[in-house]
């Protein structure tokens, strides 16, 4: 299972739990989770705290 698949599964589970664990909503939760994971993958990451960006030479 790829890292992306694992992330989608985590999101789907979180959605399911947040909605009170309803039955019969697997496809909708999975689609929502897939879109969230896709958006997350496209979001640029910020530098970690404590790291300084290198200054560009003039």
PDB file as gemmi writes it, atoms N, CA and C in Angstrom:
CRYST1    1.000    1.000    1.000  90.00  90.00  90.00 P 1                      
ATOM      1  N   UNK A   1       0.850  -1.166   0.000  1.00  0.00           N  
ATOM      2  CA  UNK A   1       0.000   0.000   0.000  1.00  0.00           C  
ATOM      3  C   UNK A   1       0.901   1.235   0.000  1.00  0.00           C  
ATOM      4  N   UNK A   2       0.599   2.171  -0.890  1.00  0.00           N  
ATOM      5  CA  UNK A   2       1.428   3.372  -1.001  1.00  0.00           C  
ATOM      6  C   UNK A   2       1.150   4.339   0.150  1.00  0.00           C  
ATOM      7  N   UNK A   3       2.038   5.278   0.313  1.00  0.00           N  
ATOM      8  CA  UNK A   3       1.870   6.309   1.336  1.00  0.00           C  
ATOM      9  C   UNK A   3       0.602   7.106   1.076  1.00  0.00           C  
ATOM     10  N   UNK A   4       0.326   7.392  -0.187  1.00  0.00           N  
ATOM     11  CA  UNK A   4      -0.882   8.142  -0.540  1.00  0.00           C  
ATOM     12  C   UNK A   4      -2.139   7.354  -0.161  1.00  0.00           C  
ATOM     13  N   UNK A   5      -2.135   6.058  -0.441  1.00  0.00           N  
ATOM     14  CA  UNK A   5      -3.285   5.204  -0.077  1.00  0.00           C  
ATOM     15  C   UNK A   5      -3.501   5.197   1.442  1.00  0.00           C  
ATOM     16  N   UNK A   6      -2.404   5.147   2.186  1.00  0.00           N  
ATOM     17  CA  UNK A   6      -2.511   5.155   3.646  1.00  0.00           C  
ATOM     18  C   UNK A   6      -3.108   6.471   4.128  1.00  0.00           C  
ATOM     19  N   UNK A   7      -2.691   7.575   3.502  1.00  0.00           N  
ATOM     20  CA  UNK A   7      -3.202   8.893   3.901  1.00  0.00           C  
ATOM     21  C   UNK A   7      -4.694   8.994   3.598  1.00  0.00           C  
ATOM     22  N   UNK A   8      -5.117   8.490   2.446  1.00  0.00           N  
ATOM     23  CA  UNK A   8      -6.537   8.506   2.089  1.00  0.00           C  
ATOM     24  C   UNK A   8      -7.322   7.695   3.110  1.00  0.00           C  
ATOM     25  N   UNK A   9      -6.804   6.545   3.473  1.00  0.00           N  
ATOM     26  CA  UNK A   9      -7.468   5.692   4.466  1.00  0.00           C  
ATOM     27  C   UNK A   9      -7.590   6.420   5.812  1.00  0.00           C  
ATOM     28  N   UNK A  10      -6.523   7.124   6.224  1.00  0.00           N  
ATOM     29  CA  UNK A  10      -6.558   7.872   7.479  1.00  0.00           C  
ATOM     30  C   UNK A  10      -7.624   8.970   7.431  1.00  0.00           C  
ATOM     31  N   UNK A  11      -7.652   9.717   6.318  1.00  0.00           N  
ATOM     32  CA  UNK A  11      -8.655  10.774   6.167  1.00  0.00           C  
ATOM     33  C   UNK A  11     -10.066  10.194   6.182  1.00  0.00           C  
ATOM     34  N   UNK A  12     -10.286   9.112   5.456  1.00  0.00           N  
ATOM     35  CA  UNK A  12     -11.620   8.506   5.397  1.00  0.00           C  
ATOM     36  C   UNK A  12     -12.070   8.072   6.790  1.00  0.00           C  
ATOM     37  N   UNK A  13     -11.164   7.511   7.556  1.00  0.00           N  
ATOM     38  CA  UNK A  13     -11.497   7.084   8.916  1.00  0.00           C  
ATOM     39  C   UNK A  13     -11.853   8.284   9.787  1.00  0.00           C  
ATOM     40  N   UNK A  14     -11.072   9.355   9.673  1.00  0.00           N  
ATOM     41  CA  UNK A  14     -11.341  10.562  10.449  1.00  0.00           C  
ATOM     42  C   UNK A  14     -12.702  11.159  10.089  1.00  0.00           C  
ATOM     43  N   UNK A  15     -13.026  11.169   8.804  1.00  0.00           N  
ATOM     44  CA  UNK A  15     -14.322  11.688   8.349  1.00  0.00           C  
ATOM     45  C   UNK A  15     -15.444  10.827   8.925  1.00  0.00           C  
ATOM     46  N   UNK A  16     -15.287   9.515   8.806  1.00  0.00           N  
ATOM     47  CA  UNK A  16     -16.285   8.570   9.315  1.00  0.00           C  
ATOM     48  C   UNK A  16     -16.530   8.795  10.802  1.00  0.00           C  
ATOM     49  N   UNK A  17     -15.445   8.914  11.577  1.00  0.00           N  
ATOM     50  CA  UNK A  17     -15.573   9.145  13.015  1.00  0.00           C  
ATOM     51  C   UNK A  17     -16.243  10.490  13.306  1.00  0.00           C  
ATOM     52  N   UNK A  18     -15.847  11.527  12.573  1.00  0.00           N  
ATOM     53  CA  UNK A  18     -16.378  12.866  12.838  1.00  0.00           C  
ATOM     54  C   UNK A  18     -17.871  12.966  12.540  1.00  0.00           C  
ATOM     55  N   UNK A  19     -18.372  12.083  11.681  1.00  0.00           N  
ATOM     56  CA  UNK A  19     -19.795  12.078  11.341  1.00  0.00           C  
ATOM     57  C   UNK A  19     -20.598  11.107  12.203  1.00  0.00           C  
ATOM     58  N   UNK A  20     -19.959  10.569  13.224  1.00  0.00           N  
ATOM     59  CA  UNK A  20     -20.674   9.675  14.133  1.00  0.00           C  
ATOM     60  C   UNK A  20     -20.701   8.223  13.684  1.00  0.00           C  
ATOM     61  N   UNK A  21     -19.771   7.833  12.834  1.00  0.00           N  
ATOM     62  CA  UNK A  21     -19.617   6.457  12.362  1.00  0.00           C  
ATOM     63  C   UNK A  21     -20.866   5.905  11.657  1.00  0.00           C  
ATOM     64  N   UNK A  22     -21.395   6.660  10.685  1.00  0.00           N  
ATOM     65  CA  UNK A  22     -22.594   6.187   9.980  1.00  0.00           C  
ATOM     66  C   UNK A  22     -22.274   5.012   9.059  1.00  0.00           C  
ATOM     67  N   UNK A  23     -23.241   4.169   8.849  1.00  0.00           N  
ATOM     68  CA  UNK A  23     -23.081   3.040   7.923  1.00  0.00           C  
ATOM     69  C   UNK A  23     -23.535   3.471   6.531  1.00  0.00           C  
ATOM     70  N   UNK A  24     -22.969   2.857   5.509  1.00  0.00           N  
ATOM     71  CA  UNK A  24     -23.404   3.092   4.140  1.00  0.00           C  
ATOM     72  C   UNK A  24     -22.849   4.347   3.493  1.00  0.00           C  
ATOM     73  N   UNK A  25     -21.845   4.975   4.089  1.00  0.00           N  
ATOM     74  CA  UNK A  25     -21.284   6.212   3.547  1.00  0.00           C  
ATOM     75  C   UNK A  25     -19.838   6.037   3.080  1.00  0.00           C  
ATOM     76  N   UNK A  26     -19.416   4.788   2.931  1.00  0.00           N  
ATOM     77  CA  UNK A  26     -18.017   4.510   2.617  1.00  0.00           C  
ATOM     78  C   UNK A  26     -17.542   5.193   1.345  1.00  0.00           C  
ATOM     79  N   UNK A  27     -18.338   5.115   0.289  1.00  0.00           N  
ATOM     80  CA  UNK A  27     -17.927   5.688  -0.997  1.00  0.00           C  
ATOM     81  C   UNK A  27     -17.774   7.203  -0.901  1.00  0.00           C  
ATOM     82  N   UNK A  28     -18.703   7.851  -0.208  1.00  0.00           N  
ATOM     83  CA  UNK A  28     -18.636   9.307  -0.062  1.00  0.00           C  
ATOM     84  C   UNK A  28     -17.431   9.702   0.792  1.00  0.00           C  
ATOM     85  N   UNK A  29     -17.209   8.981   1.883  1.00  0.00           N  
ATOM     86  CA  UNK A  29     -16.059   9.269   2.744  1.00  0.00           C  
ATOM     87  C   UNK A  29     -14.750   9.053   1.989  1.00  0.00           C  
ATOM     88  N   UNK A  30     -14.688   7.980   1.228  1.00  0.00           N  
ATOM     89  CA  UNK A  30     -13.469   7.672   0.487  1.00  0.00           C  
ATOM     90  C   UNK A  30     -13.174   8.759  -0.547  1.00  0.00           C  
ATOM     91  N   UNK A  31     -14.213   9.231  -1.240  1.00  0.00           N  
ATOM     92  CA  UNK A  31     -14.033  10.287  -2.244  1.00  0.00           C  
ATOM     93  C   UNK A  31     -13.595  11.592  -1.588  1.00  0.00           C  
ATOM     94  N   UNK A  32     -14.203  11.939  -0.473  1.00  0.00           N  
ATOM     95  CA  UNK A  32     -13.803  13.140   0.261  1.00  0.00           C  
ATOM     96  C   UNK A  32     -12.340  13.022   0.706  1.00  0.00           C  
ATOM     97  N   UNK A  33     -11.985  11.868   1.220  1.00  0.00           N  
ATOM     98  CA  UNK A  33     -10.628  11.634   1.697  1.00  0.00           C  
ATOM     99  C   UNK A  33      -9.625  11.695   0.550  1.00  0.00           C  
ATOM    100  N   UNK A  34      -9.991  11.145  -0.594  1.00  0.00           N  
ATOM    101  CA  UNK A  34      -9.098  11.179  -1.756  1.00  0.00           C  
ATOM    102  C   UNK A  34      -8.822  12.620  -2.173  1.00  0.00           C  
ATOM    103  N   UNK A  35      -9.863  13.454  -2.172  1.00  0.00           N  
ATOM    104  CA  UNK A  35      -9.700  14.858  -2.544  1.00  0.00           C  
ATOM    105  C   UNK A  35      -8.840  15.604  -1.522  1.00  0.00           C  
ATOM    106  N   UNK A  36      -9.025  15.311  -0.248  1.00  0.00           N  
ATOM    107  CA  UNK A  36      -8.204  15.943   0.784  1.00  0.00           C  
ATOM    108  C   UNK A  36      -6.729  15.562   0.638  1.00  0.00           C  
ATOM    109  N   UNK A  37      -6.469  14.291   0.400  1.00  0.00           N  
ATOM    110  CA  UNK A  37      -5.088  13.821   0.241  1.00  0.00           C  
ATOM    111  C   UNK A  37      -4.451  14.442  -0.997  1.00  0.00           C  
ATOM    112  N   UNK A  38      -5.227  14.570  -2.061  1.00  0.00           N  
ATOM    113  CA  UNK A  38      -4.714  15.181  -3.285  1.00  0.00           C  
ATOM    114  C   UNK A  38      -4.364  16.648  -3.039  1.00  0.00           C  
ATOM    115  N   UNK A  39      -5.234  17.371  -2.359  1.00  0.00           N  
ATOM    116  CA  UNK A  39      -4.979  18.774  -2.047  1.00  0.00           C  
ATOM    117  C   UNK A  39      -3.756  18.911  -1.134  1.00  0.00           C  
ATOM    118  N   UNK A  40      -3.654  18.012  -0.169  1.00  0.00           N  
ATOM    119  CA  UNK A  40      -2.518  18.037   0.748  1.00  0.00           C  
ATOM    120  C   UNK A  40      -1.206  17.826  -0.011  1.00  0.00           C  
ATOM    121  N   UNK A  41      -1.224  16.919  -0.969  1.00  0.00           N  
ATOM    122  CA  UNK A  41      -0.019  16.616  -1.742  1.00  0.00           C  
ATOM    123  C   UNK A  41       0.399  17.798  -2.618  1.00  0.00           C  
ATOM    124  N   UNK A  42      -0.557  18.607  -3.031  1.00  0.00           N  
ATOM    125  CA  UNK A  42      -0.262  19.756  -3.893  1.00  0.00           C  
ATOM    126  C   UNK A  42       0.129  21.003  -3.104  1.00  0.00           C  
ATOM    127  N   UNK A  43      -0.090  20.991  -1.795  1.00  0.00           N  
ATOM    128  CA  UNK A  43       0.218  22.138  -0.952  1.00  0.00           C  
ATOM    129  C   UNK A  43       1.712  22.191  -0.693  1.00  0.00           C  
ATOM    130  N   UNK A  44       2.335  23.351  -0.987  1.00  0.00           N  
ATOM    131  CA  UNK A  44       3.770  23.452  -0.714  1.00  0.00           C  
ATOM    132  C   UNK A  44       4.037  23.358   0.785  1.00  0.00           C  
ATOM    133  N   UNK A  45       5.136  22.744   1.135  1.00  0.00           N  
ATOM    134  CA  UNK A  45       5.483  22.598   2.547  1.00  0.00           C  
ATOM    135  C   UNK A  45       6.256  23.815   3.008  1.00  0.00           C  
ATOM    136  N   UNK A  46       6.051  24.174   4.265  1.00  0.00           N  
ATOM    137  CA  UNK A  46       6.765  25.292   4.864  1.00  0.00           C  
ATOM    138  C   UNK A  46       8.054  24.755   5.478  1.00  0.00           C  
ATOM    139  N   UNK A  47       9.091  25.598   5.524  1.00  0.00           N  
ATOM    140  CA  UNK A  47      10.322  25.137   6.194  1.00  0.00           C  
ATOM    141  C   UNK A  47      10.048  24.854   7.660  1.00  0.00           C  
ATOM    142  N   UNK A  48      10.758  23.885   8.210  1.00  0.00           N  
ATOM    143  CA  UNK A  48      10.577  23.531   9.612  1.00  0.00           C  
ATOM    144  C   UNK A  48      11.042  24.674  10.501  1.00  0.00           C  
ATOM    145  N   UNK A  49      10.442  24.779  11.669  1.00  0.00           N  
ATOM    146  CA  UNK A  49      10.834  25.810  12.641  1.00  0.00           C  
ATOM    147  C   UNK A  49      12.291  25.618  13.020  1.00  0.00           C  
ATOM    148  N   UNK A  50      12.997  26.709  13.131  1.00  0.00           N  
ATOM    149  CA  UNK A  50      14.393  26.624  13.522  1.00  0.00           C  
ATOM    150  C   UNK A  50      15.340  26.566  12.337  1.00  0.00           C  
ATOM    151  N   UNK A  51      14.813  26.408  11.138  1.00  0.00           N  
ATOM    152  CA  UNK A  51      15.684  26.425   9.961  1.00  0.00           C  
ATOM    153  C   UNK A  51      15.563  27.791   9.325  1.00  0.00           C  
ATOM    154  N   UNK A  52      16.680  28.269   8.849  1.00  0.00           N  
ATOM    155  CA  UNK A  52      16.697  29.583   8.219  1.00  0.00           C  
ATOM    156  C   UNK A  52      16.821  29.421   6.711  1.00  0.00           C  
ATOM    157  N   UNK A  53      16.093  30.249   6.006  1.00  0.00           N  
ATOM    158  CA  UNK A  53      16.186  30.235   4.549  1.00  0.00           C  
ATOM    159  C   UNK A  53      17.517  30.874   4.157  1.00  0.00           C  
ATOM    160  N   UNK A  54      18.143  30.326   3.147  1.00  0.00           N  
ATOM    161  CA  UNK A  54      19.410  30.886   2.687  1.00  0.00           C  
ATOM    162  C   UNK A  54      19.138  32.152   1.901  1.00  0.00           C  
ATOM    163  N   UNK A  55      19.937  33.164   2.174  1.00  0.00           N  
ATOM    164  CA  UNK A  55      19.804  34.431   1.454  1.00  0.00           C  
ATOM    165  C   UNK A  55      20.410  34.271   0.065  1.00  0.00           C  
ATOM    166  N   UNK A  56      19.748  34.882  -0.905  1.00  0.00           N  
ATOM    167  CA  UNK A  56      20.272  34.840  -2.270  1.00  0.00           C  
ATOM    168  C   UNK A  56      21.406  35.843  -2.412  1.00  0.00           C  
ATOM    169  N   UNK A  57      22.486  35.454  -3.084  1.00  0.00           N  
ATOM    170  CA  UNK A  57      23.581  36.398  -3.290  1.00  0.00           C  
ATOM    171  C   UNK A  57      23.114  37.537  -4.204  1.00  0.00           C  
ATOM    172  N   UNK A  58      23.634  38.725  -3.951  1.00  0.00           N  
ATOM    173  CA  UNK A  58      23.226  39.906  -4.717  1.00  0.00           C  
ATOM    174  C   UNK A  58      23.920  39.991  -6.035  1.00  0.00           C  
TER     175      UNK A  58                                                      
END                                                                             
